[in-house]
């Protein structure tokens, strides 16, 4: 089957045999000879593929030969040599640097250029392959079906499988690289790296023209090509920044517009039919839109100003992004803008100050040309639970505001709250500690309750007089101009409120305004009128009377005076009783000392040859008993100076104390 297909492929077409029959008859043997040569070649090719070899009659041809080193494919040999070279390079680098092959960063200029070159080639290849016209006109390759006679199998036709990019119609291209600042941090300056001169392939004009020609196809693959060297934010000192001022009109003209102007600039005669001229609205020199506010620079500057306060709230190590400002230059001139940091609190600059760069946004000076817009986006990323605040001022040149603060004030407030799991864990620990402490304290209190009982003192009442107002007095207090003297009127008003209120509403608060609100809530006008008439009839008798004078009622209250008299009389009687107890205590103390001295003097006095005092004491002990002697000593004690002085001092102190209590009671029950 295979041989016949090849013979058919090499045999002349039928058109030749029909078109030139005379040539075919002239050389019939030539075609037979060519046919035999083709058959021999084809059979030899298939024998080589199947491994069928014709052994020669000579003996030397059957000897085994040593395989040559170049007997396999050259590509495999190249790859094997490349792997061996890489192993040698890795061993050399590991010996000099002490790093494993996976830890070595090949970031030389030659490597970077080759990587970027291959990336651009890959993008161009995908752009050409994913072109819709290319995919549409692409013909699918098919291997025809055939019958394998050697295996007696019918092999079906095989269709070509397209690559994944063509099947999906898109391709995600990864662009790898390191920013320039990161390279310098890790490997030093380019002159310190020993880098070679960069190739000019990426900067060639031919490549630029080719990319420009395939711009639409490239945009189907990748939206934009990132500038890796500018992906890292680099700090810059404010001292090195110079704000350039530009007062001239700036107008951007594209290539198409320039081409149109150049074609229309030829001198020609004016046409008879002139189109109607539409005068555009004049554009001011300086104008800016800040969020929803538009400011114009006129002779009299605007007294309005913009002050924003943006609040952020999240958990630690979370990020919240918000748009703070939207700026748009509506004028013809260029606007220069500069951010200035100010303390949030004027009197305390360190209060709630942000230390860990919680608020991140682009705060470099910038310029806005005519029609240009800019969005100020702030990212809040806290690292600890805290409250931080920042204040920034955006100064615009020229100034649009006629105020003390001639700038846009932006106040940033961030609140970082702990995670709910962390709070729950802390509360569980605190609850456990508090429960243990409370249990311990309760046990101590219950065991020592008897010892604490004498130490408990009742709270001192500053004003002993206290009285609760009645419902009539509360009604007059809540409704000035009404005077209620009967409880029956209050009950009627309560009944009206009970009919108007809903089942779950609270009780009446004795206010007429509440009652009116319930009446106005009724849907039917007839019901509202009926309830109003009923309420007015109840309030008719109470309206127009002078309100209750609470001060006069309290001043004329006999209960207050009676309470004052009762308290004063109680203080006086209690003071007298306490003075009597104090006198008896002092007398007993002095009597004990005197009795002890009397006994000691009697025991130390000799029985014979004693003076008159000893005989007198012995006579007293024989004639009187102990009680009579104590009474006699008490009478003698009252005439002593020490006893009298002590009694006078204690009496004076006690008298001053209970007089102060009397004055306090009188003042507390009096109207201030």
C-alpha positions in Angstrom: 0.0 0.0 0.0 2.8 2.4 1.0 4.8 1.6 -2.2 1.9 2.2 -4.4 1.2 5.5 -2.8 4.8 6.6 -3.4 4.7 5.3 -7.0 1.6 7.4 -7.6 3.3 10.4 -6.1 6.3 10.0 -8.5 4.3 8.9 -11.6 3.5 11.6 -14.2 0.0 13.1 -14.0 -2.7 12.0 -16.3 -2.8 15.4 -18.0 0.7 14.7 -19.5 -0.4 11.4 -21.0 -3.4 12.9 -22.6 -1.9 16.2 -23.7 1.3 14.7 -25.4 0.6 11.2 -26.6 3.3 11.4 -29.3 6.1 12.0 -26.6 4.9 9.0 -24.6 5.2 6.7 -27.6 8.7 7.9 -28.5 10.4 7.0 -25.1 8.4 4.1 -23.5 11.5 2.6 -21.8 12.5 5.8 -20.0 9.5 5.7 -17.7 10.0 2.0 -16.9 13.6 2.7 -15.9 12.6 5.6 -13.7 9.9 3.5 -12.1 12.4 0.8 -11.2 14.9 3.3 -9.6 12.1 4.8 -7.5 11.0 1.4 -6.2 14.5 0.5 -5.2 14.9 3.8 -3.3 11.6 3.5 -1.5 12.1 -0.1 -0.5 15.6 0.7 0.9 14.1 3.5 3.0 11.5 1.3 4.5 14.0 -1.5 5.1 16.2 0.9 7.1 13.3 2.0 9.2 12.2 -1.5 9.9 15.8 -2.7 10.6 16.0 -5.2 7.7 19.7 -5.4 6.6 21.1 -7.5 3.8 24.1 -9.4 5.1 27.0 -9.7 2.8 28.8 -12.9 2.0 32.1 -11.6 3.5 33.0 -12.5 7.1 34.4 -9.2 8.1 31.1 -7.4 7.7 29.6 -9.3 10.6 32.3 -8.3 13.1 31.0 -6.1 15.9 32.4 -2.5 15.6 32.9 -0.1 18.5 30.3 2.7 18.6 31.7 6.0 17.7 31.3 9.0 20.1 29.6 10.9 17.3 27.2 8.2 16.3 24.2 9.9 18.0 22.5 13.2 17.1 24.6 16.4 17.2 21.9 18.2 19.2 22.2 15.7 22.0 26.0 16.0 21.9 25.7 19.9 22.1 23.3 19.6 25.1 25.6 17.1 26.8 28.6 19.4 26.4 26.5 22.4 27.6 25.5 20.5 30.8 29.1 19.6 31.5 30.2 23.2 31.0 27.5 24.4 33.4 28.6 21.9 36.1 32.1 23.2 35.8 30.9 26.9 36.1 28.7 26.0 39.1 31.6 24.2 40.8 33.9 27.2 40.2 31.3 29.7 41.6 30.6 27.6 44.6 34.3 27.3 45.3 34.8 31.1 45.2 31.6 32.4 46.7 30.6 29.5 49.0 27.0 29.6 47.7 25.0 26.8 46.3 24.0 27.0 42.6 20.4 27.8 43.5 21.5 30.8 45.7 23.6 32.5 42.9 21.9 35.4 41.2 23.0 35.8 37.6 22.2 39.4 37.0 24.9 40.6 34.7 24.2 43.0 31.9 24.7 40.3 29.2 22.2 38.0 30.9 19.7 40.8 31.4 19.9 41.9 27.8 19.5 38.4 26.5 16.5 37.8 28.8 14.8 41.0 27.6 15.7 40.2 24.0 14.1 36.8 24.3 11.0 38.3 26.0 10.5 40.8 23.2 10.9 38.0 20.6 8.4 35.9 22.5 5.9 38.8 22.5 6.3 39.4 18.8 5.8 35.7 18.1 2.6 35.5 20.2 1.4 38.7 18.6 1.8 37.2 15.1 0.3 33.9 16.0 -2.7 35.3 17.8 -3.6 37.6 14.9 -7.3 36.8 14.0 -6.5 36.7 10.3 -3.6 34.3 10.8 -5.8 32.0 12.9 -8.6 32.2 10.3 -6.4 31.3 7.3 -4.4 28.7 9.1 -4.9 25.3 7.6 -5.1 22.3 9.8 -2.5 19.6 9.1 -3.9 16.1 8.7 -2.1 12.8 8.3 -4.1 10.6 6.0 -5.4 7.3 7.1 -3.7 4.1 5.9 -3.5 0.3 6.4 -0.5 -1.2 8.0 0.0 -4.5 6.2 2.7 -5.7 8.5 0.5 -5.4 11.6 -2.8 -5.7 9.8 -4.1 -2.5 11.4 -6.1 0.4 10.0 -4.5 3.6 11.2 -7.0 6.5 11.3 -6.3 10.0 10.2 -4.5 12.2 12.7 -5.5 15.9 13.0 -3.0 18.5 14.1 -3.3 19.8 17.7 -3.0 23.6 17.8 -0.9 25.1 20.6 -2.7 26.3 23.8 -2.3 30.0 22.9 -4.1 29.5 19.5 -6.8 27.3 21.1 -7.6 29.7 24.0 -7.1 32.9 21.9 -5.0 34.5 24.6 -1.7 34.1 26.4 -0.5 35.3 29.7 3.1 36.4 29.3 5.2 36.7 32.4 7.9 39.4 32.4 10.6 38.8 35.0 13.3 41.2 36.2 14.6 43.3 39.1 14.3 47.1 39.5 17.5 49.1 39.1 17.6 50.1 42.8 17.4 46.5 43.9 20.2 45.5 41.6 22.4 48.3 43.0 21.6 47.2 46.6 22.5 43.6 45.9 25.3 43.8 43.4 26.5 47.4 43.6 26.9 50.0 40.9 27.1 48.9 37.2 30.8 49.8 37.2 31.4 47.6 40.3 29.7 44.6 38.7 32.2 44.4 35.8 29.3 44.5 33.3 29.9 44.6 29.6 28.5 47.1 27.2 24.8 46.6 26.7 23.7 45.5 23.2 21.8 47.9 20.9 19.3 45.3 19.8 16.5 46.6 22.1 17.2 50.2 21.1 17.3 49.6 17.3 15.0 51.6 15.0 14.2 48.4 13.1 12.8 46.8 16.2 10.9 50.0 17.0 9.3 50.1 13.5 8.4 46.4 13.7 6.7 46.9 17.2 4.9 50.0 15.9 3.6 48.0 12.9 2.3 45.2 15.1 1.0 47.5 17.9 -2.6 46.2 17.6 -1.5 42.5 17.6 0.8 43.1 20.6 -2.0 44.8 22.6 -4.0 41.6 22.2 -1.3 39.7 24.1 -0.2 42.3 26.7 -1.9 45.5 27.7 1.3 47.4 28.4 5.0 46.5 28.9 6.0 47.4 32.5 9.1 49.5 33.1 10.8 47.3 35.7 13.4 49.9 36.6 10.7 52.2 37.9 8.6 49.7 39.9 10.4 50.6 43.1 9.8 53.9 44.9 13.0 55.8 45.5 13.2 58.6 48.1 14.2 62.0 47.1 15.1 65.0 49.3 12.9 68.0 49.2 16.0 70.2 49.1 16.8 68.9 45.7 13.4 69.6 44.3 12.8 72.9 42.4 9.3 73.7 41.3 9.5 75.1 37.8 7.1 77.9 37.1 5.5 78.2 33.6 3.1 80.9 32.7 2.9 80.4 29.0 -0.1 78.7 27.3 0.5 75.0 26.7 -1.4 73.3 23.9 -0.7 69.7 22.9 -1.1 68.9 19.1 -1.0 65.4 17.8 0.6 64.2 14.6 -2.7 63.9 12.7 -3.7 67.5 13.7 -0.2 68.7 12.6 -0.6 66.9 9.2 -4.1 68.5 8.8 -2.8 72.0 9.6 0.1 71.5 7.1 -2.3 70.5 4.3 -4.8 73.3 5.0 -2.1 76.0 5.3 -2.0 76.6 1.5 -3.1 80.0 0.3 -6.4 79.7 -1.5 -9.3 82.0 -2.4 -12.1 82.3 0.1 -15.1 80.3 -0.7 -18.4 81.9 -1.4 -20.3 79.7 1.0 -18.6 80.2 4.4 -19.6 77.8 7.2 -21.2 79.2 10.3 -18.6 80.1 12.9 -19.3 78.7 16.3 -17.5 80.6 19.0 -16.3 78.3 21.8 -16.7 79.3 25.4 -13.6 81.1 26.6 -11.4 79.0 28.8 -10.0 80.7 31.9 -6.3 81.0 32.5 -6.4 79.4 36.0 -9.2 77.1 37.1 -9.2 73.9 39.1 -11.7 71.3 40.1 -11.3 69.7 43.6 -13.7 66.8 44.0 -17.0 68.5 43.4 -15.9 72.1 43.9 -14.7 74.4 41.1 -12.4 77.4 41.8 -11.6 80.3 39.5 -8.7 82.7 39.9 -10.2 86.2 39.8 -9.4 89.5 41.3 -11.3 88.6 44.4 -10.2 85.2 45.5 -12.8 82.7 46.8 -13.5 82.6 50.6 -14.4 78.9 50.4 -11.9 76.3 51.2 -11.7 72.5 51.1 -11.1 70.5 54.2 -11.5 66.7 54.1 -11.4 64.1 56.9 -11.0 60.5 55.8 -11.4 57.7 58.3 -9.9 54.2 57.9 -10.6 51.2 60.0 -9.1 47.7 59.7 -7.2 45.0 61.5 -3.4 44.7 61.8 -1.5 43.9 58.6 -4.6 44.6 56.5 -4.8 47.2 53.7 -7.5 49.7 53.1 -7.3 51.9 49.9 -9.5 55.0 49.5 -9.5 57.8 47.0 -9.2 61.1 48.8 -8.9 63.8 46.1 -9.7 64.2 42.5 -7.9 67.2 40.9 -8.6 68.5 37.4 -7.0 71.5 35.7 -9.8 73.4 33.9 -7.6 76.3 32.8 -5.1 77.0 30.1 -2.1 77.5 32.4 -0.1 75.0 34.3 -0.8 74.5 38.0 2.0 73.6 40.5 1.0 71.5 43.5 3.1 70.6 46.6 2.3 68.5 49.6 3.2 69.9 53.1 3.0 67.8 56.3 1.6 69.5 59.4 1.0 68.2 62.9 -2.6 67.0 63.5 -2.9 68.8 66.8 -1.3 72.3 67.0 -0.5 72.2 70.8 0.8 68.6 70.9 2.5 67.4 67.7 3.3 63.9 69.0 -0.2 63.0 70.0 -1.5 60.1 67.9 1.4 60.5 65.5 2.0 57.9 62.9 5.5 56.3 63.3 5.4 53.2 61.0 4.3 54.7 57.7 0.7 53.7 58.2 -0.5 56.1 55.5 1.1 55.7 52.1 0.5 57.8 49.0 2.4 59.8 46.4 3.3 63.1 48.1 5.9 64.4 45.7 5.4 67.8 44.1 3.6 67.5 40.8 2.2 69.7 38.0 -1.1 69.7 36.2 -1.3 70.8 32.6 -4.5 71.9 30.9 -7.1 69.2 31.0 -5.0 66.9 33.1 -6.5 65.0 36.0 -5.0 63.3 39.0 -6.5 61.1 41.7 -4.9 61.0 45.2 -5.3 57.5 46.6 -4.2 56.7 50.2 -3.4 53.3 51.5 -3.7 52.5 55.2 -1.7 49.5 56.4 -1.3 49.4 60.2 1.0 47.0 62.0 -0.3 47.3 65.5 -3.6 48.1 67.2 -3.6 51.9 67.6 -5.2 55.1 66.6 -3.1 57.3 64.2 -3.7 60.6 62.7 -2.0 62.7 60.0 -2.6 66.1 58.5 -1.5 67.1 55.0 -1.9 70.4 53.1 -1.9 70.6 49.3 -0.7 74.0 48.3 -1.6 75.0 44.7 0.3 77.7 42.9 -1.3 80.2 42.1 -3.5 80.5 45.3 -7.2 80.1 44.9 -8.3 80.6 48.5 -8.5 83.9 50.5 -8.2 82.4 54.0 -5.6 81.9 56.7 -5.1 78.4 55.5 -4.5 78.9 51.7 -4.4 75.2 50.9 -6.5 72.0 50.7 -6.4 70.4 54.1 -6.6 66.6 54.3 -7.0 64.9 57.7 -6.3 61.2 57.8 -7.6 59.2 60.8 -6.8 55.5 61.1 -8.2 53.1 63.6 -6.6 49.7 63.9 -8.6 47.4 66.0 -7.5 43.9 67.1 -8.8 40.8 65.5 -12.0 39.3 67.0 -10.2 36.1 67.8 -7.5 37.9 69.7 -10.0 39.9 71.7 -12.0 36.8 72.5 -8.8 35.1 73.7 -7.8 38.0 75.9 -11.3 38.2 77.4 -11.3 34.5 78.1 -8.0 34.9 80.0 -9.2 38.0 81.9 -12.5 36.3 82.8 -10.6 33.3 84.2 -8.4 35.5 86.3 -11.3 37.6 87.5 -13.3 34.5 88.4 -10.5 33.1 90.5 -9.9 36.5 92.2 -13.7 36.9 92.9 -13.9 33.4 94.4 -10.9 34.1 96.6 -12.2 37.4 97.8 -15.7 36.0 98.5 -14.1 33.3 100.7 -12.0 35.8 102.6 -15.1 38.0 103.1 -17.2 35.2 104.4 -14.5 33.9 106.8 -13.9 37.4 108.2 -17.4 38.7 108.1 -17.7 38.8 111.9 -14.6 40.9 112.3 -15.7 43.3 109.6 -19.2 43.9 111.1 -18.1 46.5 113.7 -16.2 48.5 111.0 -19.2 49.0 108.8 -20.5 52.5 108.9 -23.8 53.8 107.5 -23.4 56.4 104.8 -23.8 59.9 106.0 -26.9 61.6 104.7 -26.1 65.1 103.6 -29.8 66.1 103.3 -32.0 64.1 105.5 -35.2 65.6 104.1 -36.5 63.8 101.0 -39.9 63.7 99.4 -41.3 62.2 96.2 -43.5 64.4 94.0 -47.1 63.2 93.3 -48.6 62.7 89.9 -50.4 66.0 90.1 -47.2 67.9 90.8 -45.4 66.0 88.0 -48.2 66.9 85.6 -47.9 70.6 86.5 -44.1 70.4 86.1 -44.2 68.8 82.6 -47.0 71.0 81.4 -46.5 74.7 82.3 -49.7 76.7 82.3 -51.9 73.8 83.6 -52.9 73.2 87.1 -54.4 69.9 88.2 -56.0 69.5 91.6 -58.0 66.3 91.1 -56.7 62.7 90.5 -59.9 62.1 88.5 -58.7 64.4 85.7 -55.4 62.5 85.5 -57.2 59.2 85.3 -59.4 60.4 82.4 -56.3 61.6 80.5 -54.6 58.2 81.2 -57.7 56.4 79.8 -57.6 58.5 76.6 -53.9 57.7 76.2 -54.6 54.0 76.8 -57.1 54.0 73.9 -54.8 55.7 71.5 -51.5 53.9 72.2 -50.4 50.7 70.6 -50.1 47.5 72.8 -46.3 47.6 73.2 -45.9 51.3 73.7 -44.8 52.5 77.2 -47.1 54.2 79.7 -48.0 57.8 79.6 -45.3 60.2 80.7 -47.8 62.9 81.9 -47.0 65.1 78.9 -49.7 66.7 76.8 -47.4 66.8 73.8 -47.2 63.0 73.8 -51.0 62.9 73.8 -51.3 65.3 70.9 -48.8 63.2 68.9 -50.8 60.1 69.3 -54.0 61.9 68.2 -52.3 63.3 65.1 -51.1 59.8 64.3 -54.6 58.6 63.6 -55.4 58.1 59.9 -59.1 59.1 60.0 -59.8 62.9 60.2 -63.1 62.3 62.0 -61.3 60.3 64.7 -58.7 63.0 65.1 -61.3 65.7 65.5 -63.3 63.5 68.0 -60.2 62.8 70.2 -59.1 66.5 70.1 -62.5 67.6 71.3 -62.4 65.1 74.1 -58.9 66.2 75.1 -59.7 69.9 75.0 -62.8 69.3 77.2 -60.6 67.6 79.8 -58.0 70.3 79.7 -60.5 73.2 79.7 -60.7 73.4 83.5 -57.0 73.1 84.0 -55.9 75.7 81.4 -55.1 79.3 82.1 -54.4 78.9 85.9 -51.0 80.0 87.2 -48.5 77.3 87.6 -47.6 75.8 90.9 -44.8 77.6 92.7 -42.7 74.8 94.1 -40.5 77.1 96.1 -43.5 78.5 98.0 -45.0 75.1 98.5 -41.8 73.8 99.9 -41.3 76.9 102.1 -44.8 76.7 103.5 -44.5 72.9 104.1 -45.1 72.2 107.8 -43.8 68.6 107.3 -40.3 70.0 106.5 -40.3 72.2 109.6 -41.6 69.3 111.8 -38.9 67.1 110.4 -36.3 69.7 111.3 -37.6 70.0 114.8 -37.5 66.2 115.3 -33.9 66.0 114.1 -32.8 68.9 116.3 -34.5 67.5 119.4 -33.0 64.1 118.7 -29.5 65.5 118.4 -29.9 67.5 121.6 -31.2 64.5 123.6 -28.6 62.2 122.2 -25.9 64.8 123.0 -27.0 65.0 126.6 -27.0 61.2 127.0 -23.5 61.0 125.5 -22.3 63.8 127.9 -23.6 61.9 130.9 -21.9 58.7 129.7 -18.7 60.7 129.1 -18.9 62.1 132.6 -19.4 58.7 134.2 -16.5 57.3 132.2 -14.1 60.1 133.3 -15.2 59.7 137.0 -14.7 55.9 136.9 -11.2 56.3 135.4 -10.2 58.8 138.1 -11.8 56.7 140.8 -9.8 53.6 139.8 -6.6 55.5 140.0 -7.5 57.1 143.4 -8.6 53.7 144.9 -5.4 52.1 143.8 -3.4 54.9 145.4 -5.5 54.6 148.6 -4.9 50.9 148.9 -1.2 51.2 148.3 -0.8 53.9 150.9 -2.8 51.9 153.5 -0.6 48.7 152.9 2.6 50.6 153.2 1.7 52.5 156.4 3.1 50.7 159.7 0.7 49.6 162.4 2.4 51.2 165.4 3.9 54.6 165.9 2.1 55.8 162.8 0.8 59.3 162.4 -2.7 60.6 162.5 -3.5 59.7 158.8 -2.7 56.0 159.3 -5.0 55.9 162.4 -7.7 57.7 160.5 -7.5 55.3 157.5 -7.6 52.3 159.8 -10.6 53.6 161.6 -12.4 54.2 158.3 -11.6 50.7 157.0 -13.0 49.2 160.2 -16.1 51.4 160.5 -17.2 51.6 156.7 -17.4 49.0 153.9 -15.9 49.3 150.4 -18.9 50.9 148.7 -19.1 53.7 151.3 -15.3 54.3 150.9 -15.7 54.6 147.1 -18.5 57.1 147.6 -16.3 59.1 150.0 -13.4 59.0 147.5 -15.7 60.2 144.7 -16.8 63.2 146.7 -13.1 64.0 147.4 -12.3 63.5 143.7 -14.7 66.1 142.5 -12.7 68.8 144.3 -9.5 68.0 142.6 -8.2 70.3 139.9 -7.1 67.6 137.4 -10.6 66.1 137.4 -12.3 69.4 136.9 -10.0 70.4 134.0 -10.5 67.1 132.2 -14.3 67.3 132.6 -14.4 70.9 131.3 -12.3 70.1 128.2 -14.3 67.0 127.2 -17.6 68.8 127.8 -16.5 71.7 125.6 -15.5 69.4 122.7 -18.7 67.4 122.9 -20.8 70.5 123.0 -19.1 71.9 119.9 -19.7 68.7 118.0 -23.4 68.3 118.5 -23.9 72.1 117.9 -22.3 71.6 114.5 -24.7 68.7 113.9 -27.7 70.9 114.7 -26.5 73.6 112.3 -26.0 71.0 109.6 -29.5 69.7 109.9 -31.0 73.2 109.9 -29.1 74.2 106.8 -29.9 70.9 104.9 -33.6 71.4 105.4 -33.5 75.0 104.4 -34.1 76.2 100.8 -30.9 77.6 99.2 
